[in-house]
Every structure is written in C-alpha cells, then in structure tokens.
Amino acid sequence: MTAVQMRLNAELFGSLQTISSDEGLMKKAVRSLKRIAAQKKAKEDNIMSMAELEDIIRQGDKEIADGNLQPIAIDDLWK
C-alpha cells in the first residue's frame, strides 16, 4: 500500500468515525460507497454506466430534434 493510499484510508475511516453516531448519515455513506463500487465494477466488466447511457440517449434526442435523422428501412432492422 502506497503512502497516498494509506492517507486516503485514514481520511475515509476518520470521516466514517465522525458520522458513525448518526444512522441516517451512515446509511447515506453506505449507499454512496455501494454506488461507487458498482461503477468501478461496471467499468472493469466493460459495462456502460447509467450516466453514460443517459448521455447517449440525450445526444440521440438532440440529433432527432435538430433534424439529423436518417431513415432506416424496416427490412434493415432485421439484418
């Protein structure tokens, strides 16, 4: 473990110690850490995150609204 990792671990556990008496804050911390861990796992598994998917959908919506749309023949959808 590097010095930076040790410092970050100390900061993390220090912050957890500070909020440990408040159940609501601990639940928020756990939810946040689970979300971060899921994002890391998704990147390792090369799975697109929800935020990335939403960005693609927003970009597609913008292109449609701007009229940048190329029609696709129905038969081409099944190829």
C-alpha positions in Angstrom: 0.0 0.0 0.0 1.4 3.4 -1.0 1.6 6.4 1.2 -1.2 8.1 -0.7 -3.5 5.0 -0.2 -2.7 5.0 3.5 -3.5 8.7 3.8 -6.8 8.2 1.9 -7.7 5.2 4.1 -7.1 7.3 7.2 -9.3 10.1 5.8 -12.0 7.7 4.9 -12.1 6.0 8.3 -11.8 9.3 10.1 -14.8 10.6 8.2 -16.7 7.4 9.0 -15.8 7.8 12.7 -17.2 11.3 12.7 -20.6 10.3 11.3 -20.8 6.9 13.0 -23.2 8.1 15.7 -25.8 9.3 13.1 -27.6 6.3 11.5 -29.0 8.4 8.7 -25.6 9.7 7.6 -24.1 6.2 7.8 -26.9 4.9 5.5 -26.1 7.7 3.0 -22.4 6.9 3.2 -23.1 3.2 2.6 -25.4 3.9 -0.4 -22.8 6.2 -1.9 -20.0 3.7 -1.4 -22.1 1.0 -3.0 -22.8 3.2 -6.0 -19.1 4.0 -6.4 -18.2 0.3 -6.1 -20.9 -0.6 -8.7 -19.5 2.0 -11.1 -16.0 0.6 -10.6 -17.2 -3.0 -11.2 -19.1 -1.9 -14.3 -16.0 -0.3 -15.8 -14.0 -3.4 -15.0 -16.6 -5.6 -16.7 -16.8 -3.0 -19.5 -20.5 -2.4 -18.9 -21.9 1.1 -19.6 -22.9 3.1 -16.6 -26.4 4.5 -16.4 -25.0 8.1 -16.7 -23.2 7.1 -19.9 -26.4 5.5 -21.3 -28.4 8.6 -20.4 -25.8 10.8 -22.2 -26.2 8.7 -25.4 -30.0 8.9 -25.2 -29.8 12.7 -24.7 -27.5 13.1 -27.6 -29.8 11.0 -29.8 -32.8 13.1 -28.7 -30.9 16.2 -29.6 -30.0 14.9 -33.0 -33.6 14.0 -33.7 -34.8 17.4 -32.5 -32.2 19.1 -34.8 -33.4 17.0 -37.7 -30.3 15.0 -38.1 -32.1 11.8 -38.8 -31.5 9.2 -41.4 -34.5 6.9 -42.1 -33.8 3.2 -41.8 -35.8 0.7 -43.9 -37.8 -1.7 -41.8 -36.1 -4.7 -43.5 -32.7 -3.3 -42.5 -33.6 -3.6 -38.8 -33.8 -7.4 -39.0 -30.3 -7.8 -40.6 
